[in-house]
Amino acid sequence: MLVNKEGQTVPSVEFVVKTDEGFQKVKSDDIFNNRTVIVFSLPGAFTPTCSSTHLPRFNQLADVFKKQGVDEIVCMSVNDTFVMNAWAKDQEADNITVIPDGNGEFTDKMGMLVDKADLGFGKRSWRYSMLVKNGVVEKMFIEPQVEGDPFEVSDADTMLNYICPNETAPKSVSLFTKPGCPFCAKAKALLTEKGYAFEEITLGKGIGINSLQAVCGRDTVPQVFIDGQHIGGSDDLETYFANA
């Protein structure tokens, strides 16, 4: 049975982490004591749900959590430090601290260590998230113990709704651009002025006009998308904000 540790102190362990200076031991006490920390733990780096949704959304909402007093967001997995570092780099997750619980000690003491031998994974962490204040677990969101890898309650939006129910999550914004385009610069400046963080997809980096046309039916840049809605070019973006 999985164990809910709300109201209890997190385990005191040491994690072996590889940095530019070499191997270092990071104490869990240094991570949690006198700080407010979000932890989300998952079965493994580079696995589908973890890479496509779980980690990216926490990374995206990091600034919102920071405004709510969260000092750090920690992603934990029963993987070694080389795997975790490579995954964080691949994900461009600059707002997340990845912690390798390589021996599963922290996960085991949290009551979250499960057997994934049927998948060839060995012992891994069950998927969960928690809010820890000064080393004490205030809230845990543990995925239901059913077959497979459920992902229903340990997500970033559920945690945000717990911490601040009235906080509106930022919109997801992407735009296609190309170097030297003045209209692209105009669109990016407008998004920045309105406080919208965005992901820029630059044509010429393995992405051409054919891909742009396939996505939105146009061959000019910029092309802006907000929460999946195709807004259009820079003039269309101005109209969008004028009517918002």
ABEGO torsion letter per residue (X at the ends): XBBBABGBBBBBBBBBBBBAAEBBBBBAAAAABGBBBBBBBBABBGBAAAAAAAAAAAAAAAAAAAAAGBABBBBBBBBBAAAAAAAAAAAGBAABBBBBBAAGAAAAAAGABBBAAAAGAEBBBBBBBBBBBGGBBABBBBBBBBBEBBBAAABAAAAAAAABAABBBBBBBBBBBBBGBAAAAAAAAAAAAAGBBBBBBBBGBGBBAAAAAAAAGBABOBBBBBGGBBAEBAAAAAAAAAAX
